[in-house]
Amino acid sequence: MALIVGVLFVGSLLFSVGYTRHVSQEADRRWCALLESLDAPWTPATTERGKEIQRQVHTLRRDLGCTSE
């Protein structure tokens, strides 16, 4: 009986971890359209702050898997 309870516990734990990871990845992908438009500005930034923001947007886009770069 304890073995069955243990197996059920471990199984539900693994399912929970997998589901949480899947939901997190889906949430990350929802940002892709916005990040892609921000990462392809019509006019490149001219200030240091603007350039840093563009670098961070590009890095976030890449880290979330929104691009193949």
C-alpha positions in Angstrom: 0.0 0.0 0.0 2.8 2.4 0.9 4.5 1.6 -2.4 1.3 2.6 -4.3 1.0 5.8 -2.4 4.7 6.6 -3.0 4.4 6.0 -6.8 1.2 8.1 -7.0 3.0 10.9 -5.1 6.1 10.9 -7.3 3.9 10.6 -10.4 1.8 13.6 -9.4 4.9 15.6 -8.5 6.5 14.9 -11.9 3.3 15.8 -13.7 3.0 19.1 -11.7 6.6 20.1 -12.5 6.1 19.3 -16.2 2.8 21.1 -16.4 4.3 24.2 -14.7 7.2 24.3 -17.1 4.8 24.0 -20.1 2.6 26.9 -18.8 5.7 29.0 -18.2 7.0 28.4 -21.7 3.6 29.3 -23.2 3.5 32.5 -21.2 7.0 33.4 -22.4 6.1 32.9 -26.0 3.2 35.3 -25.7 5.7 38.1 -25.4 7.4 37.2 -28.7 5.3 39.4 -31.0 5.9 42.5 -28.8 9.6 41.8 -28.4 10.1 41.1 -32.2 8.5 44.5 -33.0 10.7 46.3 -30.4 13.8 44.5 -31.6 13.3 45.7 -35.2 12.9 49.5 -34.7 12.5 51.8 -37.6 15.1 54.1 -36.3 18.1 52.9 -34.2 18.5 54.4 -30.8 20.8 57.4 -30.6 21.2 57.7 -26.8 23.1 55.4 -24.6 19.9 54.6 -22.6 18.1 53.8 -25.8 20.9 51.6 -27.0 21.0 49.7 -23.7 17.2 49.1 -23.9 17.5 47.8 -27.5 20.3 45.4 -26.3 18.2 44.2 -23.4 15.1 43.7 -25.6 17.2 41.7 -28.1 18.7 39.6 -25.3 15.3 38.9 -23.7 13.9 38.0 -27.2 16.7 35.5 -27.7 16.6 34.1 -24.2 12.8 33.4 -24.5 13.4 31.6 -27.8 11.6 34.1 -29.9 14.3 34.0 -32.5 16.8 31.5 -33.9 19.8 33.8 -33.3 
